């Protein structure tokens, strides 16, 4: 009668040793993982930086395209004699010049 209980106790002890060892390893490595995760969150990888730069360039290109369309409209109105449109066109052109340095040049194709 004691043999099955003793056998169960030995089996439980062997099983729990693995669990305890695993728990101890998790507790030991937890600070290292936490610091590593914090560093990952605090730093930007090169690919993330490239994605952010590309996103910013696309926004500038979209803004420049809108400004060019607005500039063309104002220049047409200016040509028709609208002095206010001429002033608006100059303001738009100034904003376009300010955006230009932030947009990389694409190589010319043959």
ChimeraX commands (.cxc) that place a marker at each C-alpha (Angstrom):
marker #1 position 0.00,0.00,0.00 radius 0.5
marker #1 position 2.86,2.34,0.73 radius 0.5
marker #1 position 4.64,1.52,-2.49 radius 0.5
marker #1 position 2.19,3.37,-4.80 radius 0.5
marker #1 position 2.22,6.41,-2.52 radius 0.5
marker #1 position 6.01,6.35,-2.30 radius 0.5
marker #1 position 6.28,5.91,-6.06 radius 0.5
marker #1 position 3.89,8.86,-6.59 radius 0.5
marker #1 position 5.93,11.00,-4.20 radius 0.5
marker #1 position 9.19,10.19,-6.00 radius 0.5
marker #1 position 7.58,10.91,-9.38 radius 0.5
marker #1 position 6.19,14.22,-8.12 radius 0.5
marker #1 position 9.58,15.19,-6.69 radius 0.5
marker #1 position 11.31,14.49,-10.02 radius 0.5
marker #1 position 8.69,16.43,-11.93 radius 0.5
marker #1 position 8.83,19.41,-9.59 radius 0.5
marker #1 position 12.60,19.62,-9.82 radius 0.5
marker #1 position 12.31,20.51,-13.49 radius 0.5
marker #1 position 9.67,23.12,-12.74 radius 0.5
marker #1 position 11.72,24.62,-9.92 radius 0.5
marker #1 position 14.87,24.71,-12.04 radius 0.5
marker #1 position 12.93,26.40,-14.86 radius 0.5
marker #1 position 11.42,28.93,-12.46 radius 0.5
marker #1 position 14.86,29.68,-11.00 radius 0.5
marker #1 position 16.31,30.20,-14.48 radius 0.5
marker #1 position 13.42,32.52,-15.37 radius 0.5
marker #1 position 13.98,34.57,-12.21 radius 0.5
marker #1 position 17.71,34.85,-12.92 radius 0.5
marker #1 position 17.30,35.90,-16.56 radius 0.5
marker #1 position 14.38,38.28,-15.96 radius 0.5
marker #1 position 16.51,41.39,-15.19 radius 0.5
marker #1 position 18.62,40.78,-18.29 radius 0.5
marker #1 position 15.52,40.48,-20.47 radius 0.5
marker #1 position 13.98,43.58,-18.91 radius 0.5
marker #1 position 17.09,45.67,-19.57 radius 0.5
marker #1 position 17.33,44.33,-23.12 radius 0.5
marker #1 position 13.69,45.19,-23.79 radius 0.5
marker #1 position 14.20,48.69,-22.40 radius 0.5
marker #1 position 17.21,49.23,-24.65 radius 0.5
marker #1 position 15.22,48.01,-27.66 radius 0.5
marker #1 position 12.42,50.45,-26.87 radius 0.5
marker #1 position 14.80,53.35,-26.22 radius 0.5
marker #1 position 16.85,52.96,-29.40 radius 0.5
marker #1 position 15.87,53.12,-33.04 radius 0.5
marker #1 position 17.23,50.50,-35.37 radius 0.5
marker #1 position 18.70,51.49,-38.72 radius 0.5
marker #1 position 15.72,50.04,-40.59 radius 0.5
marker #1 position 13.29,52.01,-38.39 radius 0.5
marker #1 position 15.30,55.18,-38.98 radius 0.5
marker #1 position 15.24,54.53,-42.73 radius 0.5
marker #1 position 11.47,53.98,-42.65 radius 0.5
marker #1 position 10.95,57.20,-40.69 radius 0.5
marker #1 position 13.17,59.14,-43.10 radius 0.5
marker #1 position 11.31,57.74,-46.10 radius 0.5
marker #1 position 7.97,58.63,-44.53 radius 0.5
marker #1 position 9.16,62.20,-43.88 radius 0.5
marker #1 position 10.44,62.55,-47.44 radius 0.5
marker #1 position 7.12,61.32,-48.85 radius 0.5
marker #1 position 5.24,63.87,-46.73 radius 0.5
marker #1 position 7.48,66.65,-48.01 radius 0.5
marker #1 position 7.05,65.48,-51.61 radius 0.5
marker #1 position 3.26,65.43,-51.18 radius 0.5
marker #1 position 3.34,68.93,-49.69 radius 0.5
marker #1 position 5.57,70.15,-52.53 radius 0.5
marker #1 position 3.18,68.69,-55.11 radius 0.5
marker #1 position 0.23,70.47,-53.51 radius 0.5
marker #1 position 2.18,73.72,-53.38 radius 0.5
marker #1 position 3.11,73.40,-57.07 radius 0.5
marker #1 position -0.55,72.97,-58.03 radius 0.5
marker #1 position -1.56,75.95,-55.90 radius 0.5
marker #1 position 1.31,77.98,-57.35 radius 0.5
marker #1 position 0.19,77.22,-60.91 radius 0.5
marker #1 position -3.38,78.32,-60.11 radius 0.5
marker #1 position -2.19,81.54,-58.48 radius 0.5
marker #1 position 0.13,82.29,-61.42 radius 0.5
marker #1 position -2.77,81.89,-63.84 radius 0.5
marker #1 position -4.81,84.34,-61.77 radius 0.5
marker #1 position -1.80,86.65,-61.54 radius 0.5
marker #1 position -1.48,86.60,-65.33 radius 0.5
marker #1 position -5.13,87.64,-65.52 radius 0.5
marker #1 position -4.30,90.74,-63.46 radius 0.5
marker #1 position -5.12,89.63,-59.89 radius 0.5
marker #1 position -2.51,91.35,-57.67 radius 0.5
marker #1 position -3.53,89.33,-54.59 radius 0.5
marker #1 position -2.88,86.13,-56.53 radius 0.5
marker #1 position 0.60,87.40,-57.37 radius 0.5
marker #1 position 1.32,87.92,-53.68 radius 0.5
marker #1 position 0.00,84.44,-52.85 radius 0.5
marker #1 position 2.12,82.94,-55.62 radius 0.5
marker #1 position 5.23,84.57,-54.16 radius 0.5
marker #1 position 4.43,83.21,-50.69 radius 0.5
marker #1 position 3.85,79.74,-52.10 radius 0.5
marker #1 position 7.12,79.92,-54.04 radius 0.5
marker #1 position 8.99,80.86,-50.86 radius 0.5
marker #1 position 7.54,77.83,-49.05 radius 0.5
marker #1 position 8.48,75.61,-51.99 radius 0.5
marker #1 position 12.09,76.85,-51.83 radius 0.5
marker #1 position 12.17,76.13,-48.10 radius 0.5
marker #1 position 11.02,72.53,-48.70 radius 0.5
marker #1 position 13.42,71.79,-51.56 radius 0.5
marker #1 position 16.57,71.08,-49.47 radius 0.5
marker #1 position 14.71,68.35,-47.54 radius 0.5
marker #1 position 13.85,66.38,-50.67 radius 0.5
marker #1 position 16.69,64.30,-52.14 radius 0.5
marker #1 position 17.46,64.62,-55.83 radius 0.5
marker #1 position 16.83,61.60,-57.97 radius 0.5
marker #1 position 19.53,60.68,-60.49 radius 0.5
marker #1 position 18.76,61.59,-64.07 radius 0.5
marker #1 position 18.00,58.72,-66.40 radius 0.5
marker #1 position 19.46,58.50,-69.88 radius 0.5
marker link #1:1,2 radius 0.2
marker link #1:2,3 radius 0.2
marker link #1:3,4 radius 0.2
marker link #1:4,5 radius 0.2
marker link #1:5,6 radius 0.2
marker link #1:6,7 radius 0.2
marker link #1:7,8 radius 0.2
marker link #1:8,9 radius 0.2
marker link #1:9,10 radius 0.2
marker link #1:10,11 radius 0.2
marker link #1:11,12 radius 0.2
marker link #1:12,13 radius 0.2
marker link #1:13,14 radius 0.2
marker link #1:14,15 radius 0.2
marker link #1:15,16 radius 0.2
marker link #1:16,17 radius 0.2
marker link #1:17,18 radius 0.2
marker link #1:18,19 radius 0.2
marker link #1:19,20 radius 0.2
marker link #1:20,21 radius 0.2
marker link #1:21,22 radius 0.2
marker link #1:22,23 radius 0.2
marker link #1:23,24 radius 0.2
marker link #1:24,25 radius 0.2
marker link #1:25,26 radius 0.2
marker link #1:26,27 radius 0.2
marker link #1:27,28 radius 0.2
marker link #1:28,29 radius 0.2
marker link #1:29,30 radius 0.2
marker link #1:30,31 radius 0.2
marker link #1:31,32 radius 0.2
marker link #1:32,33 radius 0.2
marker link #1:33,34 radius 0.2
marker link #1:34,35 radius 0.2
marker link #1:35,36 radius 0.2
marker link #1:36,37 radius 0.2
marker link #1:37,38 radius 0.2
marker link #1:38,39 radius 0.2
marker link #1:39,40 radius 0.2
marker link #1:40,41 radius 0.2
marker link #1:41,42 radius 0.2
marker link #1:42,43 radius 0.2
marker link #1:43,44 radius 0.2
marker link #1:44,45 radius 0.2
marker link #1:45,46 radius 0.2
marker link #1:46,47 radius 0.2
marker link #1:47,48 radius 0.2
marker link #1:48,49 radius 0.2
marker link #1:49,50 radius 0.2
marker link #1:50,51 radius 0.2
marker link #1:51,52 radius 0.2
marker link #1:52,53 radius 0.2
marker link #1:53,54 radius 0.2
marker link #1:54,55 radius 0.2
marker link #1:55,56 radius 0.2
marker link #1:56,57 radius 0.2
marker link #1:57,58 radius 0.2
marker link #1:58,59 radius 0.2
marker link #1:59,60 radius 0.2
marker link #1:60,61 radius 0.2
marker link #1:61,62 radius 0.2
marker link #1:62,63 radius 0.2
marker link #1:63,64 radius 0.2
marker link #1:64,65 radius 0.2
marker link #1:65,66 radius 0.2
marker link #1:66,67 radius 0.2
marker link #1:67,68 radius 0.2
marker link #1:68,69 radius 0.2
marker link #1:69,70 radius 0.2
marker link #1:70,71 radius 0.2
marker link #1:71,72 radius 0.2
marker link #1:72,73 radius 0.2
marker link #1:73,74 radius 0.2
marker link #1:74,75 radius 0.2
marker link #1:75,76 radius 0.2
marker link #1:76,77 radius 0.2
marker link #1:77,78 radius 0.2
marker link #1:78,79 radius 0.2
marker link #1:79,80 radius 0.2
marker link #1:80,81 radius 0.2
marker link #1:81,82 radius 0.2
marker link #1:82,83 radius 0.2
marker link #1:83,84 radius 0.2
marker link #1:84,85 radius 0.2
marker link #1:85,86 radius 0.2
marker link #1:86,87 radius 0.2
marker link #1:87,88 radius 0.2
marker link #1:88,89 radius 0.2
marker link #1:89,90 radius 0.2
marker link #1:90,91 radius 0.2
marker link #1:91,92 radius 0.2
marker link #1:92,93 radius 0.2
marker link #1:93,94 radius 0.2
marker link #1:94,95 radius 0.2
marker link #1:95,96 radius 0.2
marker link #1:96,97 radius 0.2
marker link #1:97,98 radius 0.2
marker link #1:98,99 radius 0.2
marker link #1:99,100 radius 0.2
marker link #1:100,101 radius 0.2
marker link #1:101,102 radius 0.2
marker link #1:102,103 radius 0.2
marker link #1:103,104 radius 0.2
marker link #1:104,105 radius 0.2
marker link #1:105,106 radius 0.2
marker link #1:106,107 radius 0.2
marker link #1:107,108 radius 0.2
marker link #1:108,109 radius 0.2
marker link #1:109,110 radius 0.2
view
